Amino acid sequence: MKNGTNDRIRAIEVADLRQKGRFGACKAFRFTVKITSRGVRILVNLQGLF
């Protein structure tokens, strides 16, 4: 489970770099990733929408 989470975090960071210029909200989501690990799962779903 931990290894899978790390892979997801990496994917989120990569997506953040790609969408940094497009969606300013990604920055706010990135803060959530650092604050809570549960936010990571929610972010994965949000990233899928974009």
Order of alpha helices (4+ residues) and beta strands (2+ residues): alpha-alpha-alpha
